[in-house]
Amino acid sequence: MCPICLTHPETTSHVLWTCKAAQDVWSNSSRRSQKSRTEEAPFYELLTELLSTLPIEEHTKLALIAKELWYRRNKFIFESRFTSPQQVLKLVSTSISNLDELERHQLKITPKSQSLAKWCKPPTNSYKINWDAAIDKVNCKVGIDVSIRDWNGLVTATLRSPCYYFRDPLMGEALSALRAVQFDIKIELNNVIFKGDSKQVINGINVSIENWSIAG
């Protein structure tokens, strides 16, 4: 049984959606989510419905609320602490602010970020995988960013990976391209277009001549 309400079997859908304690949170978050169905159903179906009806700008909030509801359930079981709906939404609001601040910071420090504004969607039923690397020569490390969008421009998945030990820009860009390919293989997407802004790496990938350097 649900350890919070003690009246219904505990399922993923119950914890994250239909439990009265969860509905107390959702009812204070968005008018659109309040109008969604509340009957028991597989959470995948509920999530699919919410993502199709809610505007894109609310998708992040949806994911963060679900995450905090799961954290709340675990705190209640393992620490005997219950987080109120107001506290849950405050945590969500803080997370959204942190994400916004991180995005603004990245746009300030990444000169190549302007290329994102010129993003062109791939053909229908295809995906575009953008990869990039930011080099910190002082601390001898590289930050890797990979983003995957579908033919409608919706973000399918993202990856961020910090690496250390070297400060060679070509090596950083090559490693970023490699991580993008590995990421795609892991999530098993077909019909993909890889796009980067390192001419050396792109030329190195497209030519048939083998390159036995470290970056190659």
ROKE-636410 format. One line per 3 residues: number of its first residue (from 1); for each residue y, z, x of N, C-alpha, C, O, CB. Coordinates in steps of 0.2 Angstrom, whole numbers, padded with zeros to 4 digits. Atoms other than C-alpha are relative to their C-alpha. Glycine has a CB too. Layout:
! ROKE-636410
NUM> Y Z X Y Z X Y Z X Y Z X Y Z X; ...
//
This chain:
! ROKE-636410
1> -0006 0000 0004 0000 0000 0000 0006 0000 0004 0006 0002 0010 0000 0006 -0005; -0006 0000 -0003 0018 -0003 0005 0002 0008 0002 0002 0012 -0003 0006 -0003 -0004; -0002 -0007 -0002 0023 0013 0015 0007 0002 -0002 0009 0008 -0002 0000 0001 0008
4> -0007 -0002 0002 0041 0012 0008 0000 0001 -0007 0002 0007 -0009 0005 -0006 0002; 0000 -0001 0008 0039 0010 -0011 -0006 0003 -0002 -0006 0006 -0008 0001 -0007 -0003; 0006 -0004 0002 0021 0016 -0012 -0003 -0003 -0007 -0007 0001 -0010 0001 0007 0000
7> 0002 0002 0006 0018 0005 -0027 -0003 -0007 0000 -0007 -0009 -0005 0006 -0001 -0005; 0003 0006 -0001 0012 -0012 -0021 -0003 -0001 0006 -0001 0002 0011 0006 -0006 -0001; 0003 0001 -0006 0001 -0019 -0008 0005 -0003 0005 0009 -0007 0003 -0006 -0005 -0001
10> -0004 0003 -0005 0009 -0023 0008 -0002 -0007 0003 -0007 -0007 0006 0001 0005 0006; 0000 0007 -0002 0011 -0041 0012 0006 -0002 0004 0011 0001 0003 -0002 -0005 -0005; -0006 0002 -0004 0023 -0051 0023 0006 -0001 -0005 0011 0001 -0004 -0001 -0006 0004
13> -0005 0001 0005 0032 -0057 0007 0003 0006 -0003 0009 0007 -0004 -0003 -0004 -0005; -0003 -0007 0003 0033 -0039 0000 0005 0003 0005 0010 0005 0003 -0006 0004 -0001; -0004 -0003 -0005 0040 -0032 0016 0007 -0003 0001 0012 0000 0001 -0003 0001 0007
16> -0006 0003 -0002 0053 -0045 0019 0004 -0003 -0007 0009 -0005 -0006 -0002 -0006 0004; -0003 0003 0005 0057 -0050 0001 -0001 0004 -0007 0005 0006 -0010 -0002 -0007 -0001; 0000 -0002 0007 0050 -0043 -0015 0000 0008 -0001 0001 0010 -0006 -0007 -0002 -0003
19> -0001 -0007 0001 0050 -0024 -0011 0007 0002 -0002 0011 -0001 0000 -0002 0003 0007; -0006 -0002 0003 0063 -0015 -0020 0005 0002 0006 0011 0000 0005 0000 0006 -0005; -0005 -0002 -0006 0070 -0008 -0003 0002 -0007 0003 0008 -0007 0005 -0004 0004 0005
22> -0003 0006 -0003 0071 -0026 0003 0005 -0004 -0004 0010 -0006 -0002 -0006 -0005 0002; -0004 0003 0004 0079 -0033 -0012 0007 0004 0000 0012 0001 -0002 -0003 0001 -0007; -0006 -0004 -0001 0092 -0019 -0010 0005 -0003 0005 0011 -0003 0005 -0001 0008 0001
25> -0004 0004 -0006 0097 -0028 0006 0002 -0007 -0002 0008 -0008 -0001 -0004 0000 0006; -0001 0006 0001 0096 -0045 0000 0006 -0001 -0006 0010 -0005 -0006 -0006 -0004 -0003; -0004 0000 0006 0106 -0041 -0016 0008 0001 0002 0012 -0001 -0001 -0001 0005 -0005
28> -0007 -0001 -0003 0121 -0036 -0005 0002 -0005 0006 0007 -0004 0009 0000 0007 0003; -0001 0005 -0005 0120 -0051 0007 0003 -0006 -0002 0008 -0009 0001 -0007 -0001 0004; -0003 0007 0002 0123 -0067 -0002 -0002 -0001 -0007 -0007 0000 -0010 -0004 -0005 0004
31> 0001 0001 0007 0125 -0072 -0020 -0005 -0006 -0001 -0009 -0005 -0006 0007 -0003 -0003; 0006 0006 0001 0114 -0088 -0017 -0007 0003 0001 -0011 0001 -0003 0002 -0005 0005; 0006 -0003 -0001 0100 -0077 -0011 -0002 0004 -0006 -0008 0005 -0007 -0001 0004 0007
34> 0001 -0004 0006 0102 -0066 -0026 -0003 -0004 -0006 -0007 -0001 -0010 0006 0004 -0003; 0002 0005 0005 0098 -0081 -0037 -0007 -0002 0001 -0010 -0006 -0003 0005 -0005 -0001; 0007 0003 -0002 0081 -0085 -0028 -0005 0004 -0004 -0004 0010 -0006 -0001 0000 0007
37> 0005 -0003 0003 0065 -0080 -0036 -0002 0006 0003 -0002 0007 0009 -0006 -0005 -0001; 0002 -0006 -0002 0058 -0063 -0034 -0007 0002 -0001 -0010 0007 0001 0004 0006 -0003; 0007 -0001 0001 0040 -0065 -0039 -0004 -0001 0007 -0001 -0004 0011 -0003 -0004 -0005
40> 0004 0000 -0006 0026 -0063 -0026 -0002 -0007 0002 -0005 -0010 -0003 -0006 0005 0000; 0003 0007 -0002 0022 -0079 -0016 0000 0000 0008 0003 0005 0011 0005 -0005 -0002; 0001 0000 -0007 0017 -0083 0002 0007 -0001 0003 0012 -0005 0000 -0004 -0006 0002
43> -0007 0000 -0003 0033 -0080 0013 0002 -0007 0002 0008 -0008 0002 0000 0005 0005; -0002 0006 -0002 0032 -0097 0020 0003 -0004 -0006 0008 -0008 -0005 -0007 -0004 0003; -0003 0003 0005 0035 -0104 0003 0007 0002 -0002 0011 -0002 -0003 -0005 0000 -0007
46> -0006 -0003 0001 0049 -0092 0000 0005 -0003 0005 0011 -0004 0003 0000 0007 -0001; -0005 0002 -0005 0057 -0096 0016 0002 -0008 0000 0008 -0010 0001 -0003 0001 0007; -0001 0007 0000 0055 -0115 0014 0005 -0001 -0006 0010 -0005 -0005 -0006 -0004 -0002
49> -0005 0000 0005 0064 -0113 -0003 0007 0002 0002 0012 -0001 0000 -0003 0004 -0006; -0007 -0002 -0002 0078 -0103 0004 0004 -0004 0005 0010 -0006 0004 -0001 0007 0003; -0003 0004 -0005 0081 -0114 0019 0002 -0007 -0004 0007 -0010 -0001 -0005 -0002 0005
52> -0002 0006 0003 0082 -0129 0007 0006 0001 -0005 0009 -0004 -0007 -0006 -0003 -0004; -0005 -0001 0005 0094 -0121 -0005 0006 0004 0003 0012 0002 0000 -0002 0005 -0006; -0005 -0004 -0003 0105 -0110 0006 0004 -0005 0005 0001 -0010 0008 -0002 0006 0004
55> -0004 0004 -0004 0119 -0119 0016 -0002 0001 0007 -0004 0007 0009 0008 0001 -0001; 0003 0000 -0007 0115 -0122 0035 0003 0007 0003 0000 0010 0007 0002 -0006 0004; -0003 -0005 -0003 0128 -0109 0040 -0003 0007 -0002 -0001 0012 0001 0007 0000 -0002
58> 0003 -0006 0002 0118 -0095 0031 -0007 0001 0003 -0010 0006 0002 0000 0001 -0008; 0007 0000 -0002 0101 -0099 0039 0000 0005 0006 -0005 0009 0006 -0002 -0007 0003; 0001 -0005 -0005 0105 -0088 0054 0000 0007 -0003 -0004 0011 -0001 0006 0000 0005
61> 0000 -0007 0003 0109 -0073 0043 -0006 0001 -0003 -0009 0007 -0003 0006 0000 -0005; 0007 -0001 0004 0093 -0076 0033 -0005 0002 0005 -0009 0007 0004 -0002 -0007 -0003; 0005 -0002 -0005 0083 -0075 0049 0001 0007 0003 -0004 0011 0004 0000 -0005 0006
64> -0001 -0006 -0003 0092 -0060 0056 -0001 0006 -0005 -0004 0011 -0003 0007 0001 0001; 0002 -0005 0005 0090 -0050 0039 -0007 0001 0000 -0010 0007 0000 0003 -0002 -0007; 0008 -0001 0000 0071 -0054 0039 -0002 0004 0006 -0006 0008 0006 -0003 -0007 0000
67> 0002 -0003 -0006 0070 -0048 0057 0002 0008 -0001 -0002 0012 0001 0004 -0003 0006; -0002 -0007 0001 0080 -0032 0053 -0005 0004 -0005 -0006 0010 -0004 0007 0001 -0002; 0004 -0004 0005 0069 -0028 0038 -0007 0001 0003 -0010 0007 0001 -0001 -0005 -0006
70> 0007 -0001 -0004 0053 -0030 0049 0001 0006 0004 -0003 0011 0005 -0002 -0006 0003; -0001 -0006 -0005 0061 -0018 0062 0001 0006 -0004 -0002 0012 -0002 0007 -0001 0004; -0001 -0006 0004 0066 -0006 0048 -0007 0003 -0002 -0008 0009 -0002 0004 -0001 -0006
73> 0007 -0002 0002 0048 -0006 0042 -0004 0004 0005 -0007 0009 0004 -0004 -0006 -0003; 0004 -0003 -0006 0041 -0002 0059 0003 0007 0002 0000 0012 0004 0001 -0005 0006; -0003 -0007 -0001 0054 0012 0062 -0002 0005 -0005 -0003 0011 -0003 0008 -0001 0000
76> 0002 -0005 0005 0049 0020 0046 -0007 0002 0001 -0008 0008 0000 0001 -0003 -0007; 0007 -0002 -0001 0031 0020 0050 -0001 0004 0007 -0005 0009 0007 -0005 -0006 0000; 0002 -0003 -0006 0031 0024 0068 0005 0006 0003 0004 0010 0007 0000 -0005 0006
79> -0005 -0005 -0001 0047 0035 0069 0003 0004 -0005 0007 0008 -0005 0006 -0004 0004; -0002 -0003 0007 0049 0041 0051 0008 0000 -0001 0011 0005 -0003 -0002 0008 0001; -0008 0001 0001 0067 0034 0051 0001 -0006 -0005 -0003 -0011 -0004 0004 -0001 0006
82> -0001 0005 0005 0073 0024 0036 0007 -0002 0001 0012 0002 0001 -0002 0002 -0007; -0007 0003 0000 0088 0012 0038 0002 -0002 -0007 -0001 -0006 -0010 0000 -0006 0005; -0003 0002 0007 0099 0010 0023 0002 -0007 0000 0003 -0010 0005 0006 0005 -0002
85> -0002 0007 0001 0104 -0007 0016 0006 -0001 0004 0007 -0006 0007 0001 -0002 -0007; -0007 0001 -0004 0122 -0005 0023 -0001 0000 0007 0002 -0004 0011 0004 0006 -0002; 0001 0000 -0007 0115 -0001 0040 -0003 -0006 0002 -0002 -0009 0008 -0004 0007 0002
88> 0003 0007 -0002 0104 -0016 0040 0005 -0005 0000 0005 -0009 0005 -0006 -0001 -0005; -0005 0005 0000 0118 -0027 0035 0005 0000 0006 0008 -0005 0008 0003 -0001 -0007; -0005 -0001 -0005 0129 -0019 0048 -0003 -0003 0007 0000 -0006 0011 0002 0007 0001
91> 0004 0003 -0006 0116 -0023 0062 0000 -0008 0000 0001 -0011 0005 -0007 0003 0000; 0000 0007 0001 0115 -0041 0055 0007 -0003 0002 0007 -0008 0006 -0002 -0002 -0007; -0007 0002 -0002 0134 -0043 0056 0001 0001 0007 0005 -0004 0010 0005 0004 -0004
94> -0001 -0001 -0007 0134 -0036 0074 -0003 -0006 0004 0000 -0008 0008 -0002 0007 0002; 0004 0005 -0003 0121 -0048 0079 0003 -0007 -0001 0003 -0011 0004 -0007 -0001 -0003; -0003 0006 0001 0130 -0063 0071 0006 0000 0004 0008 -0006 0007 0002 -0001 -0007
97> -0006 0000 -0004 0146 -0058 0080 -0002 -0001 0007 0002 -0005 0011 0004 0007 -0001; 0002 0001 -0007 0137 -0057 0097 -0002 -0007 0001 -0001 -0010 0006 -0006 0005 0001; 0002 0007 -0001 0129 -0074 0094 0006 -0005 0000 0007 -0009 0004 -0004 -0002 -0006
100> -0006 0004 0000 0146 -0081 0090 0004 0000 0006 0007 -0004 0009 0005 0002 -0006; -0004 -0001 -0006 0154 -0073 0105 -0004 -0004 0006 0000 -0006 0011 0001 0007 0002; 0004 0004 -0005 0140 -0080 0116 0001 -0007 0000 0002 -0010 0005 -0008 0002 -0001
103> -0001 0007 0001 0142 -0097 0109 0007 -0002 0003 0008 -0007 0006 0000 -0002 -0007; -0007 0002 -0003 0161 -0097 0113 0000 0001 0007 0004 -0003 0010 0005 0005 -0004; 0000 -0001 -0007 0158 -0090 0130 -0003 -0006 0004 -0001 -0009 0009 -0004 0006 0002
106> 0003 0005 -0003 0146 -0104 0134 0004 -0007 -0001 0004 -0011 0004 -0007 -0001 -0004; -0004 0006 0001 0158 -0117 0127 0005 0000 0005 0008 -0005 0008 0003 -0001 -0007; -0005 -0001 -0005 0171 -0110 0139 -0002 -0002 0007 0001 -0005 0011 0003 0007 0000
109> 0002 0001 -0007 0160 -0110 0155 -0004 -0006 0001 -0005 -0008 0007 -0004 0006 0002; 0004 0006 -0001 0150 -0126 0152 0005 -0006 -0001 0006 -0008 -0007 -0006 0000 -0005; -0004 0006 0001 0161 -0142 0155 -0003 -0005 -0003 0000 -0009 -0007 0002 -0002 0007
112> 0004 0006 0003 0147 -0153 0149 -0001 0001 -0008 -0003 -0003 -0011 -0006 -0001 0003; 0001 -0002 0007 0148 -0144 0132 0003 -0005 -0005 0001 -0006 -0011 0002 0007 -0002; -0004 0005 0004 0160 -0158 0125 -0005 -0005 -0002 -0004 -0008 -0007 0006 -0003 0004
115> 0005 0006 0002 0145 -0170 0125 -0004 0002 -0006 -0006 -0002 -0010 -0005 -0001 0006; 0004 -0001 0006 0137 -0160 0111 0004 -0002 -0007 0001 -0004 -0012 0000 0008 -0001; -0003 0002 0006 0151 -0165 0099 -0001 -0008 -0001 0000 -0010 -0006 0008 0001 0002
118> 0001 0007 0001 0146 -0183 0102 -0008 -0001 -0001 -0010 -0007 0000 0002 -0004 0007; 0007 0001 0001 0128 -0180 0098 -0002 -0005 -0006 0001 -0005 -0011 -0003 0007 -0002; 0002 0005 0005 0120 -0194 0089 -0007 0001 -0002 -0012 0002 0002 0000 -0007 0003
121> 0007 -0002 0003 0105 -0191 0077 -0005 -0006 0002 -0003 -0012 0003 0001 0000 -0007; 0006 0004 -0001 0088 -0199 0081 -0002 -0004 -0006 0000 -0002 -0011 -0006 0003 0004; 0003 0003 0006 0079 -0211 0070 -0003 0005 -0005 -0005 0010 -0003 -0005 -0006 0002
124> 0003 -0004 0005 0072 -0204 0054 -0007 0002 0002 -0011 -0002 0005 -0001 -0004 -0007; 0007 -0003 -0002 0056 -0193 0057 -0001 0000 0007 -0006 0000 0010 -0005 -0005 -0003; 0000 -0001 -0007 0061 -0192 0075 0004 0007 0002 0008 0009 -0002 0002 -0006 0004
127> -0004 -0006 -0002 0068 -0177 0085 0003 -0002 0007 0001 -0006 0011 -0005 0006 0002; -0003 0001 -0006 0080 -0177 0099 0000 0007 0004 0002 0012 0001 0008 -0002 -0001; 0000 -0006 -0005 0078 -0164 0114 0005 -0001 0005 0005 -0005 0010 -0007 0001 0003
130> -0006 -0001 -0005 0094 -0160 0124 -0002 0005 0005 -0004 0011 0003 0007 0001 -0004; 0001 -0005 -0005 0092 -0152 0140 0006 0001 0005 0009 -0005 0006 -0007 -0001 0004; -0006 -0001 -0005 0105 -0145 0153 -0002 0006 0004 -0006 0010 0002 0006 0000 -0004
133> 0001 -0006 -0004 0106 -0133 0167 0007 0002 0003 0012 -0002 0004 -0004 -0002 0006; -0007 -0003 -0003 0121 -0122 0173 -0002 0004 0006 -0006 0008 0006 0003 0005 -0005; 0001 -0002 -0006 0121 -0118 0191 0005 0006 0002 0011 0005 0002 0000 -0005 0006
136> -0004 -0005 -0002 0127 -0101 0198 -0001 0001 0008 -0006 0004 0010 -0001 0007 -0003; 0002 0000 -0007 0128 -0104 0217 0001 0007 0003 -0002 0008 0008 0005 -0005 0003; -0001 -0006 -0003 0135 -0087 0221 -0006 0005 -0001 -0008 0008 0004 0006 0003 -0004
139> 0006 -0005 0001 0120 -0077 0213 -0006 -0004 0001 -0012 -0001 0000 0001 0003 -0006; 0006 0004 -0002 0108 -0091 0218 -0005 0000 -0006 -0011 0002 -0006 -0003 0003 0006; 0005 0000 0006 0101 -0094 0200 0003 -0006 -0004 0008 -0009 -0003 0000 0006 -0004
142> -0002 0005 0005 0101 -0107 0186 -0002 0002 -0007 -0007 0005 -0008 -0004 -0007 0002; 0001 -0001 0007 0102 -0106 0168 -0002 -0006 -0004 0002 -0011 -0003 0006 0004 -0004; 0002 0006 0004 0092 -0118 0157 0001 0000 -0007 -0001 0006 -0010 -0008 -0001 0002
145> -0001 0000 0007 0096 -0123 0140 -0004 -0006 -0003 -0003 -0012 0000 0007 0000 -0003; 0003 0006 0004 0085 -0134 0128 0001 0001 -0007 0000 0006 -0010 -0008 0000 0002; -0001 0000 0007 0089 -0138 0110 -0003 -0006 -0003 -0003 -0012 0000 0007 0000 -0002
148> 0003 0005 0003 0079 -0148 0098 0003 -0001 -0007 0003 0004 -0011 -0008 0001 0000; -0002 0001 0007 0086 -0156 0082 -0004 -0006 -0003 -0006 -0010 0000 0008 -0002 0001; 0004 0005 0003 0078 -0166 0069 0005 -0006 -0002 0011 -0006 0000 -0003 0002 -0007
151> -0004 0006 0001 0085 -0183 0062 0006 0002 -0005 0010 -0003 -0006 -0005 -0005 -0004; -0005 -0002 0004 0096 -0173 0050 0006 0004 0004 0011 0006 0001 -0002 0004 -0006; -0004 -0004 -0004 0104 -0164 0064 -0001 0008 0000 0003 0012 0003 0007 -0001 -0001
154> 0002 -0007 0000 0096 -0147 0060 -0004 0002 0006 -0008 -0001 0008 -0004 0001 -0007; 0003 -0003 -0006 0091 -0136 0074 -0007 0002 -0002 -0008 0006 -0006 0004 0006 0003; 0007 -0002 0001 0072 -0135 0075 -0002 0005 0005 -0006 0010 0003 -0004 -0007 0001
157> 0002 -0006 -0005 0070 -0124 0091 0005 -0001 0005 0008 -0006 0007 -0007 -0001 0002; -0004 0000 -0006 0080 -0119 0106 -0004 0005 0005 -0008 0009 0003 0007 0004 -0002; 0003 -0004 -0006 0075 -0112 0123 0005 0002 0005 0009 -0003 0007 -0006 -0004 0003
160> -0004 -0002 -0006 0085 -0102 0136 -0004 0003 0005 -0008 0007 0004 0006 0004 -0003; 0005 -0003 -0006 0077 -0098 0153 0004 0000 0006 0006 -0005 0009 -0006 -0005 0001; -0004 -0001 -0007 0086 -0090 0168 -0005 -0001 0005 -0011 0002 0005 0003 0006 0000
163> 0005 0000 -0006 0078 -0094 0185 0004 0002 0006 0010 0001 0006 -0003 -0008 0001; -0003 -0002 -0006 0082 -0088 0202 -0003 -0003 0006 -0007 -0008 0005 -0001 0008 0001; 0002 0003 -0006 0079 -0092 0220 0003 -0006 0003 0002 -0007 0009 -0008 -0001 0000
166> -0003 0006 -0003 0089 -0108 0223 0006 -0002 -0004 0008 0001 -0009 -0005 -0006 -0001; -0007 0002 0003 0106 -0116 0220 0001 -0007 0001 0007 -0009 0001 0005 0004 0003; 0000 0007 -0001 0102 -0134 0222 0001 -0003 -0007 -0003 -0003 -0012 -0006 -0003 0003
169> -0001 0003 0007 0110 -0143 0206 -0005 -0005 -0002 -0007 -0005 -0008 0007 -0004 0000; 0005 0004 0002 0098 -0157 0207 -0007 0003 -0002 -0010 0001 -0007 -0002 -0005 0005; 0006 -0004 0002 0083 -0145 0207 0001 0003 -0007 -0004 0004 -0010 -0001 0005 0006
172> -0001 -0003 0006 0091 -0136 0193 -0001 -0004 -0006 -0004 -0003 -0011 0007 0004 -0001; 0000 0005 0005 0093 -0151 0182 -0008 -0003 -0001 -0010 -0004 -0006 0004 -0006 0002; 0007 0002 0001 0075 -0157 0186 -0004 0005 -0003 -0009 0004 -0007 -0003 -0002 0008
175> 0004 -0005 0003 0068 -0140 0182 0001 0000 -0008 -0003 0002 -0012 0001 0007 0003; -0002 0000 0008 0078 -0141 0165 -0004 -0005 -0003 -0006 -0004 -0009 0007 0000 0000; 0004 0005 0003 0070 -0157 0161 -0007 0001 -0001 -0010 0000 -0006 0001 -0007 0004
178> 0007 -0002 0001 0053 -0151 0165 -0002 0005 -0005 -0006 0005 -0009 -0003 0003 0007; 0001 -0005 0005 0055 -0136 0154 0001 -0003 -0007 -0003 -0001 -0012 0005 0006 0001; -0001 0003 0006 0061 -0147 0140 -0007 -0004 -0002 -0009 -0003 -0008 0006 -0005 0000
181> 0006 0003 0002 0045 -0157 0141 -0006 0005 -0001 -0009 0004 -0006 -0002 -0005 0006; 0005 -0005 0002 0034 -0142 0142 0001 0004 -0006 -0004 0005 -0010 0000 0006 0006; -0002 -0003 0007 0043 -0134 0127 -0002 -0005 -0005 -0005 -0002 -0010 0008 0001 0000
184> 0002 0005 0005 0040 -0150 0117 -0008 0000 -0001 -0011 0000 -0006 0002 -0007 0002; 0008 0000 0000 0021 -0150 0122 -0002 0007 -0004 -0007 0007 -0007 -0003 0000 0007; 0002 -0007 0003 0020 -0131 0117 0001 0000 -0008 -0004 0002 -0011 0004 0005 0003
187> -0001 0000 0008 0027 -0134 0099 -0003 -0006 -0003 -0002 -0007 -0009 0007 0001 -0001; 0004 0006 0003 0018 -0151 0097 0004 -0004 -0004 0002 -0006 -0010 -0006 0003 -0003; -0004 0005 0004 0032 -0162 0091 -0001 -0007 0003 -0002 -0008 0009 0008 0002 0001
190> 0001 0007 -0002 0029 -0181 0091 0007 -0004 -0002 0011 -0001 -0005 -0006 -0003 -0004; -0006 0004 0001 0042 -0195 0091 0006 0003 0002 0011 0005 -0002 0000 -0002 -0008; -0005 -0003 -0003 0054 -0187 0102 0004 -0004 0005 0002 -0009 0008 -0002 0007 0004
193> -0004 0003 -0005 0069 -0193 0112 0003 0006 0005 0006 0010 0002 0006 -0004 -0003; -0003 -0005 -0005 0074 -0183 0128 0007 -0003 0002 0007 -0008 0004 -0005 0001 0006; -0006 0002 -0002 0092 -0183 0133 0003 0005 0004 0004 0011 0003 0005 -0001 -0007
196> -0004 -0004 -0005 0101 -0176 0148 0006 -0003 0003 0007 -0009 0001 -0005 0003 0006; -0006 0003 -0003 0116 -0179 0158 0000 0000 0007 0005 -0001 0011 0007 0004 -0002; 0000 0001 -0008 0110 -0179 0176 -0003 -0007 0001 -0009 -0008 0000 -0005 0005 0003
199> 0002 0007 -0001 0109 -0197 0181 -0006 -0001 0005 -0010 -0005 0004 0006 -0004 0002; 0006 0000 -0005 0098 -0193 0196 -0007 0001 -0003 -0012 -0002 -0001 0002 0005 0006; 0006 -0002 0003 0085 -0185 0186 -0003 -0005 -0005 -0008 -0007 -0005 0001 0007 -0004
202> 0002 0005 0005 0085 -0198 0172 -0003 -0006 0004 -0008 -0009 0002 0006 -0002 -0005; 0003 0006 -0004 0083 -0212 0185 -0006 0002 0003 -0011 -0003 0003 0006 -0002 0005; 0006 -0002 -0003 0070 -0202 0194 -0006 0000 -0005 -0012 -0002 -0003 0001 0006 0003
205> 0005 0000 0005 0060 -0201 0178 -0002 -0007 -0002 -0008 -0008 -0003 0002 0005 -0006; 0001 0007 0003 0062 -0219 0172 -0003 -0005 0005 -0006 -0009 0003 0006 -0002 -0002; 0003 0005 -0005 0057 -0227 0189 -0007 0001 0001 -0010 0007 0000 0004 0000 0006
208> 0007 -0001 -0001 0039 -0230 0193 -0002 0003 0007 -0008 0004 0008 -0004 -0007 -0001; 0001 -0002 -0007 0041 -0225 0211 -0001 0008 0000 0003 0011 -0002 0006 -0002 0005; 0001 -0008 0000 0034 -0207 0215 0005 0003 0005 0006 0000 0010 -0008 0001 0002
211> -0005 -0003 -0004 0046 -0195 0222 -0004 0007 0002 -0005 0011 -0002 0007 0002 -0003; 0003 -0005 -0002 0038 -0182 0233 0004 0006 0003 0002 0011 0006 -0005 -0002 0006; -0005 -0005 -0002 0053 -0171 0236 -0001 0006 -0005 -0005 0005 -0010 0007 -0002 0000
214> 0001 -0006 0004 0054 -0153 0228 0002 -0002 -0007 -0001 -0001 -0012 0003 0006 0002; -0003 0002 0006 0065 -0160 0214 -0005 -0005 -0004 -0006 -0005 -0010 0007 -0002 0000; 0005 0005 0002 0053 -0175 0212 -0006 0003 -0003 -0010 -0001 -0006 -0001 -0005 0005
//
